[in-house]
Amino acid sequence: MPLQNNLATRPHLNAVKQPHTLAKALHVVEHKYESLSQHSRSMKGRLSAFRNTCKHLSTMLGPAECIYLDDLVEIDRCLVPWLEGRGLVHQSAVQHCCNLRKLLDEAHKLLNWTSDAYELRKSWQPVREALKKKAPGCAGIVRFAIRHGRTPATFNRDIMDEWKKSKLARGYSLGTVVNTESLLRKTARRAGLQKLFSEFSLECKNPPKYRMNLKDLTDSLRAEISSVIRWKMVKRNLKDRPARLVIRDVTARSLLKYLLQLCGYAIQEKRHTGINSLSALLTEEIVCGYIDWLRERNPNRGRAGITATLSSIHCLTQTYPPLKAGNYGWFREKLDTLPKEKRARKQQRKLNRLPEYRPISQIPTKLLELCDPKSLTPVKIAWLYHDALLFLTSLTIPHRSRNISEAGINPDIRLNIYETPIDSELVSQFQLPAWAAEARKREPRRKFLVVHWLEEHVKANVELWRGFPDEVTPLFREYSNRRHLIVGIPDPGTLFLSRKGAALTQKTLLALVARLSVRYCESIRESGKHMTTKLFRDLVAAHLLDSGSTLEEVQDRLQQLDPNTTSLNYIGGFNTSDAVLQLEDDLAALAE
């Protein structure tokens, strides 16, 4: 039969489906619960809540007969502020939104009603149930995905990145954003919901390290490792160890970490037993297997990364008395078999992870532009000056993270960073830049902002004096006048502080630098690069070389004693072109 004849004889096929209204939904719900409400107080209360919510919706939108259910699915964002404007507290307004969602669920069951927006919201229901009471803060990610029309099946990495950018733009800290994403992954993964996310992995981005805890080792092995660390850190000549082999605290922590990683590989990965001493741990089977295992886990990991991990352990086999008698020639032979990475490629990789200098250098200015006394409290303004000074000092004289976190400001002791006239005795300690020498000549008693480090605070073990550029001094004075507003009790005596008013640790310093760079530098947010404290040194070196500075000027700015260190780490790398790397790749391909 022709299609037009079929429609003429069966007119219901040509009829437009009538949308369901709020009045109709309430009517069928009342019919369902009316008899039950006579015998159940909970049913009676639910029915009363539905009627009350419908009453508010009618007041807001008009008669219930003219309100379509399709228009109520995404009304939450308008309904809550409207109800609060009528005098309801926030919790009551949110409860009415919950009542509305329950009413729509009843309409879906009783009237077979649905819509695209309702199906989209319904697809996230298993995720919402998993997050309820366990990770309520993650509900914002679900709402963000719904607003962008994504179901769990179409949710992907790009949407998650967009959510993070929106939160950072609204002033949320980087730590809060990262922790919220991690909590969503963990909660949904433990609830077995990975099958819903076909384009997004719920696996942990930072899986637990394979290294063991010191307390989990056998008593004898734990005691020997602790003894080795103490032996390496004693700052004097020992009968069985010269003073030149002493290591700093940070190096001792790294050595302990590497030993525990090797223990984790041997005991947890390979299930070796009877490892009760370092001699039982440092066998050819275990160490060589560990090196091969590291390369299998990360094929892109170069020789430098593995050597940095194992060189300190290899040094133990040559210097620690209980191990010196053993034959560990195979250790160095195995390290020497690792393929060397081309220096050009290594330096190019270093350049690729560097952010641009100009956007980072503008962060102090952006922070100071926010210092509006009319809209911000004095405490918030003090923190803005604190953060601006941190970035500006790191961009002028980039220090190591330990020096930044430990920099003192005690005016009585005058340690580390302070203002002082440069007399004839002090001027012999360091070479003044031209502008400072000229200013001192005009005003002999003029004060300059200087940094002073004693030998024990400097990696090269020498006393260090440096003068800050003139543009840092006004900001230093402004912050010094406001520092009492943010310092904790007791005063740690450090120039830079954590948000609790205590001294910064290297970990909190790293988090602060990363958070500020992401929040106030758009190129960092878009590129996905991470700004760290160490990158200030690389960034300043690259900028100086690009500006035509000499090797000596770069060396002085980075406080490096040996010019060969500066040349090796920066000059060769920053003069390397992409063409050299391409040529190496082409030659390697021709040789195959």
Secondary structure, DSSP 8 states (H G I E B T S, - for coil): --HHHHHHH-GGGGS-----BHHHHHHHHHHHHHHHHTT-HHHHHHHHHHHHHHHHHHHHHS-GGG-BGGGGTT-HHHHHHHHHHTT--HHHHHHHHHHHHHHHHHHHHHS----HHHHHHHHTHHHHHHHTTT-GGGHHHHHHHHHTT--TTT--HHHHHHHHHHHHHTT--HHHHHHHHHHHHHHHHHTT-GGG-SSS--S-SS---S---GGGS-HHHHHHHHHHHHHHH-SS-BTTB-GGG---HHHHHHHHHHHHHHHHIIIIIS------SHHHHS-HHHHHHHHHHHHHH-TT--HHHHHHHHHHHHHHHHHSHHHHTS--HHHHHHHHTS----HHHHHHHHHHT---HHHHHTHHHHHHHT--TTTS-HHHHHHHHHHHHHHHHHHHS---HHHHHH-B--TTTT-EEEEEE--HHHHTTS---HHHHHHHHH-TT-EEEEEEE-GGGSTTSS-EEEE--TTHHHHHHHHHHHGGGT--SS---BSSB-TTSSB--HHHHHHHHHHHHHHH-HHHHHH-----TTHHHHHHHHHHHHTT--HHHHHHHTT-S-HHHHIIIIIHHHT--HHHHHHHHHHHHHH-
